[in-house]
Amino acid sequence: MQLAITWLRMILFNKSFLWVLLFINIIGTVYGYDWYMWQLDITEPVFWIFVPDSPTASLFFCFVITGWLLNVNFRLFEALALITLVKYGIWAVVMNLLTLNESGSIGAAGWMLVISHGAMALQGILYWSNYRFGLISIIVAAIWTLHNDVIDYVFGQMPIYGDLMQIMDKIGYFTFWLSIVCVTLAVWNWKHRHRIVTVPDHLVS
């Protein structure tokens, strides 16, 4: 088991792999913003920044990967990336499965969204040990995330999902608690990194 973990970490933190991952996330981000263009066309410009949730999450991660390639930790982007990658990755998977339950089919595009968003959430978790964000970054990221929920479900700017629009109040409630869970996840990461006890030099043999 330890060997498998070591092997996985060697791959994940290999710079060549990080370049590939950055390229994939850039392509996914561009595709995601393009996917939202039709909704942005019917959205007031003041809300544009809050509409394309998933591509913005992957954009945050693009900055994070770029920092790692430069041996720098962009801490605020790391907090934003972990919270939003997991949140919107899970959210999109759940929405597409709800659509499947309602309509009986989501087609190839729907399954592509399930797989890609599932992978989006997974990559946020796989780099768990590489985050260096602090409490202030978590607070800022939490404000951004919860404010986005207000814009989506109070001001009606949530992603449009066909028949699911009829239950947006329930989806909004689910999304709020998903945000809380993801913020808690970031706090857990921060606390886990601060459990390390420094041993005085004179006690080290």
C-alpha positions in Angstrom: 0.0 0.0 0.0 2.8 2.4 0.9 4.6 1.6 -2.3 1.4 2.4 -4.3 1.1 5.8 -2.5 4.7 6.6 -3.1 4.3 5.7 -6.8 1.2 7.8 -7.1 2.9 10.8 -5.5 5.8 10.5 -7.8 3.5 10.8 -10.8 1.3 13.5 -9.4 4.2 15.8 -8.5 6.3 15.1 -11.6 6.7 18.4 -13.4 6.0 16.8 -16.8 2.7 15.4 -15.4 1.9 18.9 -13.9 2.4 20.5 -17.4 0.0 17.9 -18.9 -2.5 18.5 -16.1 -2.3 22.3 -16.6 -2.9 21.9 -20.3 -6.0 19.7 -19.6 -7.4 22.2 -17.1 -6.8 25.1 -19.5 -8.7 23.2 -22.2 -11.5 22.3 -19.7 -11.7 25.9 -18.5 -12.0 27.4 -22.1 -14.6 24.7 -23.0 -16.5 25.5 -19.8 -16.7 29.2 -20.4 -17.8 28.5 -24.0 -20.5 26.2 -22.7 -21.9 29.0 -20.5 -21.9 31.6 -23.3 -25.6 31.1 -24.1 -26.5 31.7 -20.5 -24.2 34.7 -20.2 -26.0 36.2 -23.3 -29.2 36.4 -21.2 -27.5 37.4 -18.0 -27.0 41.0 -16.7 -23.2 41.8 -17.0 -23.0 42.6 -13.3 -23.6 38.8 -12.6 -21.3 37.4 -15.3 -18.4 36.6 -13.0 -20.7 34.4 -10.8 -22.4 32.3 -13.6 -19.7 30.0 -15.0 -19.0 28.2 -11.7 -17.1 25.1 -12.8 -14.8 26.7 -15.3 -13.9 29.4 -12.7 -13.0 26.5 -10.3 -10.7 24.9 -12.9 -9.2 28.4 -13.6 -8.3 28.7 -10.0 -6.5 25.4 -10.2 -4.7 26.5 -13.3 -3.1 29.3 -11.2 -2.3 26.7 -8.5 -0.6 24.4 -10.9 1.3 27.3 -12.4 2.5 28.2 -9.0 3.7 24.7 -8.2 5.6 24.6 -11.5 7.3 27.8 -10.4 7.9 26.4 -6.9 5.5 29.0 -5.5 2.3 28.4 -3.5 -0.4 30.9 -4.5 -2.3 30.3 -1.2 -5.5 32.0 -1.9 -5.9 30.3 -5.2 -5.2 27.0 -3.5 -8.0 27.5 -1.0 -10.4 28.6 -3.7 -9.4 25.7 -5.9 -9.8 23.0 -3.2 -13.2 24.3 -2.1 -14.7 25.0 -5.5 -13.2 22.0 -7.4 -14.8 19.6 -4.9 -18.0 21.6 -4.6 -18.8 22.1 -8.3 -17.4 18.7 -9.2 -19.8 17.0 -6.9 -22.6 19.5 -7.7 -22.5 18.8 -11.4 -22.4 15.1 -11.0 -25.4 15.2 -8.7 -27.3 17.5 -11.1 -26.7 15.3 -14.1 -27.7 12.2 -12.2 -30.9 14.0 -11.1 -31.5 14.9 -14.7 -31.0 11.2 -15.6 -33.5 10.2 -13.0 -36.0 12.8 -14.3 -35.6 12.3 -18.0 -34.3 8.8 -18.3 -31.3 9.9 -20.4 -28.5 12.5 -20.4 -26.8 11.4 -23.6 -23.0 11.3 -24.3 -22.6 15.0 -23.4 -24.2 14.4 -20.0 -22.0 11.4 -19.2 -19.0 13.4 -20.3 -20.0 16.1 -17.8 -20.3 13.4 -15.1 -16.9 12.0 -15.8 -15.1 15.4 -16.2 -16.6 16.9 -13.1 -16.0 13.8 -11.1 -12.3 14.1 -12.2 -12.4 17.8 -11.3 -13.4 17.0 -7.7 -10.9 14.1 -7.5 -7.9 16.2 -8.6 -8.7 18.7 -5.9 -8.4 15.9 -3.3 -5.4 14.2 -4.8 -3.2 17.2 -4.2 -4.3 17.4 -0.5 -0.8 17.3 0.8 0.5 20.1 -1.4 -1.7 22.9 -0.3 -0.2 25.6 1.9 -3.1 28.0 2.4 -3.7 29.6 5.8 -6.8 30.6 7.7 -7.2 34.0 6.1 -7.2 32.4 2.6 -9.9 30.0 3.8 -12.0 32.8 5.1 -11.7 34.8 1.8 -12.5 31.6 -0.2 -15.5 30.8 2.0 -16.9 34.3 1.5 -16.5 34.0 -2.2 -18.1 30.6 -2.3 -21.1 31.5 0.0 -21.6 34.8 -1.8 -21.7 32.9 -5.1 -24.5 30.8 -3.6 -26.5 33.9 -2.7 -26.0 35.3 -6.2 -27.1 31.9 -7.7 -30.1 31.1 -5.5 -31.3 34.5 -4.2 -30.7 36.5 -7.4 -31.5 33.6 -9.7 -28.2 33.2 -11.5 -27.8 29.5 -11.0 -26.8 27.3 -13.9 -29.9 26.4 -16.0 -30.6 22.7 -15.9 -33.9 22.2 -17.8 -36.6 20.5 -15.7 -34.5 20.8 -12.5 -35.3 24.5 -12.4 -38.6 23.5 -10.9 -36.8 22.3 -7.7 -34.2 25.1 -7.5 -35.2 25.8 -3.9 -34.2 22.3 -2.9 -31.1 22.4 -5.0 -30.1 25.8 -3.4 -30.5 24.2 0.0 -28.3 21.3 -1.0 -25.7 23.6 -2.6 -25.5 25.7 0.6 -24.6 22.7 2.7 -22.3 21.4 0.1 -20.4 24.7 0.3 -20.2 24.4 4.1 -18.8 20.8 3.8 -16.2 22.0 1.3 -15.2 24.9 3.4 -14.9 22.5 6.4 -12.7 20.3 4.2 -10.3 23.2 3.7 -10.3 23.9 7.4 -9.5 20.3 8.1 -6.6 20.4 5.6 -5.2 23.5 7.4 -5.6 22.0 10.9 -4.1 18.7 9.7 -1.0 20.6 8.5 -0.7 22.4 11.9 -0.8 19.3 14.0 3.0 18.7 13.4 4.8 19.1 16.7 8.2 20.6 16.5 10.8 18.6 18.5 13.5 20.6 20.2 16.9 20.1 18.7 18.4 18.7 21.9 15.9 15.9 21.9 16.8 14.8 18.4 19.3 12.0 18.5 
